[in-house]
Amino acid sequence: MINIRSEREISLLKEAGKLNYLTHQEIKKHIKPGITTNELDKIAVSFVTKHGGKLSCLGYEGYPKSICVSINDEIVHGIPSNRRIQNGDIVSIDFCVELNGYQSDSAYTYIVGSVSKDVKDLVENTEKALYVGLSQIKPGATIGDIGNAIETFAHEHNLSVVEELVGHGVGTSIHEEPDVPNYGKKGSGITLKEGMVIAVEPMLNLGSKEVCILDDNWTIVTEDEMPSAHFEHTVVVTKDGYEILTGDK
């Protein structure tokens, strides 16, 4: 079932989204060579707890940590550990924050130190692809319009689109209907309506779109070991477009 959220629910989702955004800003301060991904996880837990929220990933389908930290060829679901971030890494941070029973989900990819132009372009164009997809959102548009816009932009910039992983609805659960693929045909899929809340999250690769999962049964990587980037926002469909819930407003 696809939920249409009331004004009260949207207000609560905004509060969860704001805390999500602020948590990303706190983590961002600490992303530098030498810090471990476990330390980033602890920073997130401390910040969210201090502000009355909860990180929803911990224990979700058995996930062992509170945030996902995916580095270089890791697309999503990298498990924090004693691994140290190094100069030249790209680091994707993805997590869900629950506040007062409502969820929020967002992701950013950060460049650490010096990287090649191709990798820099990958990160910048993946973020741009997110906003290209979001620009399609309004009542009467379809899920396929979002995916088609992202896929077209990615291919124009010689990037491949991960197809096994998709965006999703957000509400009182982390993942709700509908699925929001980063590919598709214009006019296909469900029609968007005011009050729907979805997470749009392009995951684009510098090489092939093919992926595989590591032995930890969580971390998904590119099969060709080429870098991948990931950006995500939770948004609500408004009467004339959309509003980002995991932003700074």
Buried (B, 14 or more C-beta within 10 A) or exposed (E): EBBEBEEEBBEBBBBBBBBBBBBBEBBEEEBEEEBBBBBBBBBBBEBBEEBEBBBBBBEEEEBEBBBBBBBBBBBBBBBBBEBEBEEBBBBBBBBBBBBEEBBBBBBBBBBBEEBEEEBEBBBBBBBBBBBBBBBBBBBEBBBBBBBBBBBBBBEEBEBBBBBBBBBBBBBBBBBBBBBBBBBBEBEEBBEBEBBBBBBBBBBBBBBEBEBEEEEEEBBBBBEBEBBBBBBBBBBBBBEEBBBBBBBEE
